Amino acid sequence: MTRNSDTRPLGVGLAGFGTVGSGLARLLEDNADIIRRRTGRDVVIRAVLVRDAHKAREVPLPAGAELTTDPARLVNDPDIDVLVELMGGIDAARSIISAALTHGKHVVTANKALLAEDGLALFRLARKKRRILRYEASVAGAIPVVEALKESLVGNRIESLMGILNGTSNYILSEMTSSGVEFDEALRQAQELGFAEADPTLDIDGHDAAHKLVLLIRLAWGVDYPYAALAVRGIRGMAALDIRFAREFGYRIKLIGQARLAAPENGASAPTGVRLEAGVFPALVHHTYLLARVGGAYNALRVDANAAGPLFFHGRGAGSLPTAGAVLADLMAVAREERPNNTGFAEGELERAAIVPPEDWRSPYYVRVMVEDTPGVLRDISGCMAAEGISVAQMIQKAGQGASGLPLVFMTHETTARAMSGALRRAADAGLLREPAVYYRVL
């Protein structure tokens, strides 16, 4: 790191003045003394880019800041040293970040979707221009996981990471677990409290967590795991019935983002590259695990490293001040004029990860099937499992025949997703199932 001998204020062009942007303006004012003591200079917002300059705003603009609807104002102003992109979206954000880097400005962003889907080109441009591109706020809000993987844990080999990366989904599952409400009611509550958007698709279908996981994979292993190649399954339509059954086995259901090193393919003595099993999916987590106890709209991440061992990060994954605090930390790093270290790896290009096909993932499974209450049905279902080499560890049979049949719930020993799909397909083809089977991985 090189210390900056220039004590002039760091000029900021702020793109977006919503929840996080206004929170950043507040922190720059409230924490001005801390910023000066730690960086030796002030951080000043010179201009704020918005879509509608006439819109009424609850938070006043920072003193001396100009309001503009022209992106070129932020890019071309020589008094602006760093662009802070908090607009969201893909196309417009990509355009202004690319322009800022091209014009020699540093960039701080919270845009996980852009960095996950098109980040390699931006990192390449930042490297070419020798500019800083920081993005702590893009993953898990206030939790400093980007910096931990990029700096603090670089002396370790990361073996796995898994966590709760979406607060909206975690709030919904927490409410379904604690209050016994169905999915639609928990989602409505989340929307009323501001934890969920009017269109919650990105959150409940797992895409928000998937964007964050792609970034974590790059930081942990220095490889490109394409977002389009990531296996993603959300919690839409999760049944309270399965949450209750999971609790009877001692588990909580959570939406998990996970990536872990896989063994070399086909018995090779050494892997030809970083081979990963990665995806986003609902999973049963034993109630004694810290992840199972993460409630509400909080995020958490467990990192397993060969030297440090297991590490657990927990905190607020979103919100005005928590996210703005992460943005401010990145701005202060730029104010110190640290050497660009955008991906955490020295190589200019990241090799593509070797991807374990989702059907080959191995884990125990929770399975619920609805069947007719007839003699021999348990034997027949077990036979379908055995035909695919699946061993059952525990089973619950609920008495009483409902409209959808009799519920049979299994916990299996470790098996592959391919074998599980095959067993349930056998059961369906044999006419044993009254409705499609429900099954989740068990961590």
C-alpha positions as CSV (number, residue, x, y, z in Angstrom):
1,M,0.0,0.0,0.0
2,T,1.3,3.5,-0.8
3,R,0.4,6.4,1.4
4,N,-1.1,9.4,-0.3
5,S,0.9,12.6,0.3
6,D,-1.9,14.7,-1.3
7,T,-4.4,15.9,1.4
8,R,-6.9,17.4,-1.0
9,P,-10.5,16.1,-0.7
10,L,-11.4,12.9,-2.6
11,G,-14.0,14.0,-5.1
12,V,-17.0,11.6,-5.5
13,G,-19.5,11.3,-8.3
14,L,-22.5,9.4,-6.9
15,A,-24.8,7.6,-9.3
16,G,-28.0,6.9,-7.5
17,F,-29.5,8.6,-4.5
18,G,-31.9,6.0,-3.2
19,T,-31.7,4.0,0.1
20,V,-28.0,3.3,0.0
21,G,-26.9,6.5,-1.7
22,S,-28.7,8.7,0.9
23,G,-27.3,6.5,3.6
24,L,-23.8,7.1,2.3
25,A,-24.3,10.9,2.3
26,R,-25.4,10.7,5.9
27,L,-22.4,8.6,6.9
28,L,-20.0,11.0,5.1
29,E,-21.3,13.8,7.3
30,D,-21.7,11.8,10.6
31,N,-18.2,10.1,10.3
32,A,-16.2,13.0,8.8
33,D,-13.8,13.1,11.7
34,I,-13.1,9.3,11.5
35,I,-12.6,9.6,7.7
36,R,-10.0,12.4,8.1
37,R,-8.2,10.5,10.9
38,R,-8.0,7.3,9.0
39,T,-7.2,8.6,5.5
40,G,-5.7,12.0,6.1
41,R,-8.3,13.7,3.8
42,D,-11.9,14.5,3.4
43,V,-14.3,12.6,1.1
44,V,-16.7,15.0,-0.7
45,I,-19.6,14.3,-3.0
46,R,-19.3,16.6,-6.0
47,A,-22.3,15.5,-8.1
48,V,-25.3,13.2,-7.8
49,L,-26.8,11.4,-10.8
50,V,-30.5,10.7,-10.6
51,R,-33.2,9.8,-13.1
52,D,-35.6,12.6,-12.2
53,A,-34.1,15.9,-10.9
54,H,-37.6,17.2,-9.9
55,K,-38.5,14.3,-7.7
56,A,-39.1,15.2,-4.0
57,R,-36.5,13.7,-1.7
58,E,-36.6,13.0,2.0
59,V,-32.9,13.3,2.4
60,P,-31.2,16.6,1.3
61,L,-28.3,16.6,-1.1
62,P,-24.8,16.9,0.5
63,A,-23.7,20.4,0.8
64,G,-22.1,21.6,-2.4
65,A,-23.2,18.7,-4.5
66,E,-24.7,19.2,-7.9
67,L,-27.8,17.3,-9.0
68,T,-27.7,16.0,-12.5
69,T,-29.4,13.6,-14.9
70,D,-26.4,13.5,-17.3
71,P,-24.0,10.6,-16.7
72,A,-21.3,12.5,-18.6
73,R,-21.2,15.0,-15.7
74,L,-19.8,12.4,-13.4
75,V,-17.4,10.9,-16.0
76,N,-15.9,14.1,-17.4
77,D,-15.4,16.3,-14.3
78,P,-11.7,16.4,-13.4
79,D,-12.6,17.1,-9.8
80,I,-14.3,13.8,-9.5
81,D,-11.8,11.1,-8.6
82,V,-14.1,8.1,-8.0
83,L,-17.5,7.0,-9.3
84,V,-19.8,5.4,-6.7
85,E,-22.4,3.4,-8.6
86,L,-25.6,2.6,-6.6
87,M,-28.1,2.7,-9.5
88,G,-28.6,-1.0,-9.8
89,G,-29.6,-2.8,-13.0
90,I,-27.2,-3.9,-15.7
91,D,-27.0,-1.8,-18.9
92,A,-26.9,1.7,-17.6
93,A,-24.6,0.8,-14.7
94,R,-22.2,-1.0,-17.1
95,S,-22.1,2.0,-19.3
96,I,-21.3,4.5,-16.7
97,I,-18.7,2.3,-14.9
98,S,-17.0,1.5,-18.2
99,A,-16.9,5.2,-19.1
100,A,-15.5,6.2,-15.6
101,L,-12.7,3.6,-15.8
102,T,-11.9,4.6,-19.4
103,H,-11.6,8.2,-18.2
104,G,-9.2,7.2,-15.4
105,K,-11.5,7.2,-12.4
106,H,-11.7,4.7,-9.7
107,V,-15.0,2.9,-9.1
108,V,-16.9,1.7,-6.0
109,T,-20.1,-0.3,-6.7
110,A,-22.7,-2.4,-4.9
111,N,-24.0,-3.9,-8.1
112,K,-23.8,-7.7,-7.6
113,A,-25.9,-8.5,-10.7
114,L,-23.6,-6.6,-13.0
115,L,-20.4,-7.9,-11.5
116,A,-21.7,-11.5,-11.6
117,E,-23.0,-11.4,-15.1
118,D,-20.5,-9.1,-16.8
119,G,-17.8,-8.5,-14.2
120,L,-14.8,-10.0,-16.0
121,A,-14.9,-7.3,-18.7
122,L,-15.0,-4.6,-16.1
123,F,-12.1,-6.1,-14.1
124,R,-10.1,-6.4,-17.3
125,L,-10.7,-2.7,-18.1
126,A,-9.8,-1.7,-14.5
127,R,-6.6,-3.6,-14.8
128,K,-5.7,-2.1,-18.1
129,K,-6.3,1.4,-16.7
130,R,-4.6,0.6,-13.4
131,R,-7.7,1.8,-11.6
132,I,-9.3,0.5,-8.4
133,L,-12.7,-1.3,-8.6
134,R,-14.1,-2.1,-5.2
135,Y,-17.3,-3.9,-4.4
136,E,-17.6,-4.9,-0.7
137,A,-21.2,-3.8,-0.5
138,S,-22.2,-6.1,-3.3
139,V,-22.1,-9.2,-1.1
140,A,-23.8,-9.5,2.3
141,G,-24.2,-5.8,3.0
142,A,-22.3,-4.9,6.2
143,I,-20.5,-8.2,6.5
144,P,-16.9,-7.7,5.4
145,V,-16.6,-11.0,3.4
146,V,-15.1,-9.5,0.2
147,E,-12.2,-8.0,2.1
148,A,-11.7,-11.1,4.2
149,L,-11.4,-13.3,1.1
150,K,-9.3,-10.8,-0.9
151,E,-6.9,-9.8,1.9
152,S,-7.2,-11.5,5.3
153,L,-7.4,-15.1,4.1
154,V,-5.0,-15.0,1.1
155,G,-2.5,-17.2,3.0
156,N,-5.1,-20.0,3.1
157,R,-6.5,-22.5,0.6
158,I,-10.3,-22.1,0.7
159,E,-11.9,-25.5,0.9
160,S,-15.6,-24.5,1.0
161,L,-17.9,-21.7,1.7
162,M,-21.6,-21.8,2.3
163,G,-24.1,-19.3,3.7
164,I,-27.4,-17.5,3.8
165,L,-26.9,-14.8,1.2
166,N,-30.4,-13.4,0.8
167,G,-32.2,-11.7,3.7
168,T,-35.6,-11.7,2.1
169,S,-35.7,-15.5,1.7
170,N,-34.3,-16.0,5.2
171,Y,-37.0,-13.8,6.7
172,I,-39.7,-15.7,4.9
173,L,-38.3,-19.1,6.0
174,S,-37.8,-17.8,9.6
175,E,-41.5,-16.7,9.8
176,M,-42.7,-20.0,8.3
177,T,-40.6,-21.8,10.9
178,S,-41.5,-19.7,14.0
179,S,-45.1,-18.9,13.2
180,G,-46.2,-21.8,11.1
181,V,-47.6,-19.6,8.3
182,E,-47.6,-20.6,4.7
183,F,-45.3,-19.1,2.1
184,D,-47.7,-16.6,0.6
185,E,-48.5,-15.1,4.0
186,A,-44.8,-14.9,5.0
187,L,-44.0,-13.2,1.7
188,R,-46.8,-10.6,2.3
189,Q,-45.3,-9.8,5.7
190,A,-41.9,-9.4,4.2
191,Q,-43.2,-6.9,1.6
192,E,-45.2,-4.9,4.3
193,L,-42.0,-4.6,6.4
194,G,-39.9,-3.6,3.4
195,F,-37.7,-6.7,3.3
196,A,-39.2,-7.8,0.0
197,E,-39.8,-5.9,-3.2
198,A,-43.2,-5.7,-4.9
199,D,-41.7,-8.1,-7.5
200,P,-39.7,-10.5,-5.2
201,T,-38.5,-12.8,-8.1
202,L,-34.8,-12.2,-7.7
203,D,-34.9,-13.0,-4.0
204,I,-37.3,-15.9,-3.7
205,D,-36.1,-17.7,-6.9
206,G,-32.5,-17.6,-5.7
207,H,-31.0,-15.3,-8.3
208,D,-29.9,-12.6,-5.8
209,A,-28.0,-15.2,-3.8
210,A,-26.6,-16.7,-7.0
211,H,-25.1,-13.4,-8.0
212,K,-23.3,-13.1,-4.7
213,L,-22.1,-16.7,-4.9
214,V,-20.4,-16.1,-8.3
215,L,-18.5,-13.2,-6.7
216,L,-17.5,-15.2,-3.7
217,I,-16.2,-18.0,-6.0
218,R,-14.0,-15.6,-7.9
219,L,-12.6,-14.2,-4.7
220,A,-12.0,-17.6,-3.0
221,W,-10.5,-19.5,-5.9
222,G,-9.6,-17.0,-8.6
223,V,-11.7,-18.7,-11.3
224,D,-14.6,-17.7,-13.4
225,Y,-17.7,-19.7,-12.6
226,P,-20.2,-18.4,-15.2
227,Y,-23.5,-17.2,-13.6
228,A,-25.4,-19.0,-16.4
229,A,-23.8,-22.3,-15.4
230,L,-24.7,-22.1,-11.7
231,A,-27.5,-24.4,-10.5
232,V,-30.1,-22.2,-8.9
233,R,-33.3,-23.3,-7.0
234,G,-35.3,-20.9,-4.9
235,I,-37.9,-21.2,-2.2
236,R,-41.0,-20.1,-4.2
237,G,-44.0,-22.2,-3.0
238,M,-42.2,-23.8,-0.1
239,A,-44.7,-25.7,2.0
240,A,-45.1,-25.2,5.7
241,L,-45.7,-28.9,5.9
242,D,-42.1,-29.6,4.9
243,I,-40.8,-27.1,7.4
244,R,-42.7,-28.9,10.2
245,F,-41.5,-32.3,9.1
246,A,-37.9,-31.0,8.9
247,R,-38.2,-29.8,12.5
248,E,-39.3,-33.2,13.7
249,F,-36.0,-34.5,12.4
250,G,-34.1,-31.7,14.2
251,Y,-33.5,-29.5,11.1
252,R,-34.3,-26.0,9.8
253,I,-34.8,-25.3,6.1
254,K,-32.6,-22.4,4.8
255,L,-31.8,-21.1,1.3
256,I,-28.2,-21.9,1.0
257,G,-25.5,-20.7,-1.4
258,Q,-22.6,-23.2,-1.4
259,A,-19.4,-23.8,-3.2
260,R,-16.8,-26.4,-2.4
261,L,-13.7,-28.0,-3.9
262,A,-14.4,-31.3,-5.6
263,A,-12.2,-34.3,-6.0
264,P,-10.3,-34.7,-9.4
265,E,-12.5,-36.1,-12.2
266,N,-12.2,-39.7,-13.2
267,G,-9.7,-40.6,-10.6
268,A,-6.9,-38.3,-11.9
269,S,-4.0,-37.9,-9.5
270,A,-4.3,-34.1,-9.5
271,P,-6.9,-31.7,-10.8
272,T,-6.2,-29.9,-14.0
273,G,-7.9,-26.8,-12.6
274,V,-10.1,-25.7,-9.7
275,R,-13.0,-28.1,-9.8
276,L,-16.1,-26.9,-7.9
277,E,-19.5,-28.0,-6.8
278,A,-21.6,-24.9,-6.5
279,G,-25.2,-23.8,-6.4
280,V,-28.1,-22.1,-4.6
281,F,-30.8,-24.4,-3.1
282,P,-33.1,-24.9,-0.1
283,A,-31.4,-27.3,2.3
284,L,-32.0,-28.8,5.7
285,V,-29.6,-27.5,8.3
286,H,-29.3,-29.2,11.7
287,H,-30.6,-27.1,14.5
288,T,-27.3,-27.1,16.3
289,Y,-25.4,-25.4,13.4
290,L,-24.9,-21.7,13.6
291,L,-26.5,-21.3,10.1
292,A,-29.7,-22.8,11.4
293,R,-30.0,-20.1,14.0
294,V,-29.6,-17.2,11.6
295,G,-33.1,-15.6,11.7
296,G,-35.0,-12.7,10.2
297,A,-33.4,-10.7,7.3
298,Y,-29.8,-11.4,8.4
299,N,-27.1,-12.9,6.2
300,A,-24.3,-15.3,7.2
301,L,-21.3,-17.1,5.6
302,R,-19.2,-20.0,6.8
303,V,-15.7,-20.2,5.2
304,D,-13.6,-23.3,5.7
305,A,-9.9,-22.7,5.1
306,N,-6.9,-25.1,5.4
307,A,-5.0,-22.9,7.9
308,A,-7.7,-20.8,9.6
309,G,-10.2,-23.6,9.9
310,P,-13.9,-22.7,10.0
311,L,-14.8,-19.0,10.2
312,F,-18.3,-17.7,10.6
313,F,-19.5,-14.2,9.5
314,H,-22.9,-12.9,10.5
315,G,-24.7,-9.6,10.2
316,R,-27.1,-7.3,8.3
317,G,-27.1,-8.2,4.6
318,A,-29.0,-5.1,3.4
319,G,-30.4,-1.8,4.5
320,S,-29.4,1.9,4.1
321,L,-26.6,2.4,6.7
322,P,-25.3,-1.2,6.8
323,T,-24.7,-1.2,3.1
324,A,-23.6,2.4,3.0
325,G,-21.0,1.6,5.6
326,A,-19.5,-1.0,3.3
327,V,-19.5,1.5,0.4
328,L,-17.7,4.1,2.7
329,A,-15.0,1.6,3.6
330,D,-14.3,1.1,0.0
331,L,-14.2,4.8,-0.6
332,M,-11.7,5.3,2.3
333,A,-9.5,2.6,0.7
334,V,-9.5,4.6,-2.5
335,A,-8.8,7.7,-0.5
336,R,-5.6,6.1,0.7
337,E,-4.7,5.3,-2.9
338,E,-4.1,1.6,-2.3
339,R,-2.7,-0.4,-5.2
340,P,-5.4,-1.9,-7.3
341,N,-6.3,-5.4,-6.1
342,N,-9.7,-5.9,-7.6
343,T,-10.0,-9.7,-7.9
344,G,-7.6,-10.7,-5.2
345,F,-5.4,-12.5,-7.7
346,A,-2.3,-11.3,-9.6
347,E,-3.3,-12.9,-12.9
348,G,-5.0,-10.7,-15.4
349,E,-7.3,-13.3,-16.7
350,L,-9.2,-15.8,-14.5
351,E,-9.4,-19.4,-15.8
352,R,-12.8,-21.0,-16.0
353,A,-13.7,-23.3,-13.2
354,A,-14.2,-27.0,-13.8
355,I,-17.8,-27.5,-12.9
356,V,-19.2,-30.6,-11.2
357,P,-22.6,-31.4,-12.9
358,P,-25.5,-30.8,-10.4
359,E,-26.7,-34.4,-11.0
360,D,-23.4,-35.7,-9.5
361,W,-23.6,-33.7,-6.3
362,R,-23.6,-36.0,-3.3
363,S,-25.4,-35.4,0.0
364,P,-28.1,-36.9,2.2
365,Y,-31.7,-35.9,1.2
366,Y,-35.0,-35.1,2.8
367,V,-37.9,-36.6,0.8
368,R,-41.6,-36.2,1.2
369,V,-44.1,-38.2,-0.9
370,M,-47.9,-38.3,-0.8
371,V,-49.2,-41.8,-1.4
372,E,-52.4,-43.9,-1.1
373,D,-52.8,-45.5,2.4
374,T,-52.7,-49.0,1.0
375,P,-50.8,-52.2,2.1
376,G,-47.3,-52.5,0.5
377,V,-46.9,-48.8,-0.5
378,L,-44.0,-48.3,1.9
379,R,-42.3,-51.4,0.5
380,D,-42.8,-50.2,-3.0
381,I,-41.4,-46.7,-2.4
382,S,-38.4,-48.3,-0.6
383,G,-37.9,-50.6,-3.5
384,C,-37.7,-47.6,-5.9
385,M,-35.0,-46.1,-3.6
386,A,-33.1,-49.4,-3.4
387,A,-33.1,-49.8,-7.2
388,E,-31.1,-46.6,-7.4
389,G,-28.7,-47.6,-4.6
390,I,-30.3,-45.2,-2.0
391,S,-30.2,-46.2,1.6
392,V,-32.9,-44.8,4.0
393,A,-31.7,-43.5,7.3
394,Q,-35.0,-42.4,8.9
395,M,-38.7,-42.5,8.1
396,I,-41.8,-40.8,9.4
397,Q,-45.3,-42.0,8.4
398,K,-48.2,-39.8,9.4
399,A,-51.5,-41.5,10.2
400,G,-54.7,-40.3,8.5
401,Q,-55.6,-39.9,4.9
402,G,-55.9,-36.4,3.5
403,A,-57.0,-35.0,0.2
404,S,-53.6,-35.4,-1.2
405,G,-52.9,-38.8,0.3
406,L,-50.7,-40.1,3.1
407,P,-47.4,-38.3,3.7
408,L,-44.3,-40.5,3.9
409,V,-41.1,-38.6,4.9
410,F,-37.6,-40.1,4.5
411,M,-34.1,-39.0,5.4
412,T,-31.6,-40.8,3.2
413,H,-27.9,-41.5,3.6
414,E,-25.6,-39.7,1.1
415,T,-26.4,-40.2,-2.5
416,T,-26.3,-38.4,-5.8
417,A,-28.9,-36.0,-7.2
418,R,-29.1,-38.3,-10.2
419,A,-30.0,-41.3,-8.1
420,M,-32.6,-39.4,-6.2
421,S,-34.3,-38.1,-9.3
422,G,-34.2,-41.7,-10.7
423,A,-35.8,-43.2,-7.7
424,L,-38.6,-40.6,-7.6
425,R,-39.2,-41.0,-11.3
426,R,-39.6,-44.8,-10.8
427,A,-42.1,-44.1,-8.1
428,A,-44.1,-41.7,-10.3
429,D,-44.0,-44.1,-13.3
430,A,-45.3,-46.8,-11.0
431,G,-48.3,-44.7,-10.1
432,L,-47.3,-44.6,-6.4
433,L,-47.3,-40.8,-6.0
434,R,-50.5,-38.7,-5.5
435,E,-48.6,-35.4,-6.3
436,P,-44.9,-34.6,-7.3
437,A,-42.4,-35.5,-4.6
438,V,-40.7,-32.8,-2.6
439,Y,-37.0,-33.3,-1.8
440,Y,-34.2,-31.1,-0.4
441,R,-30.5,-31.6,0.3
442,V,-29.3,-32.0,3.9
443,L,-26.2,-30.3,5.0
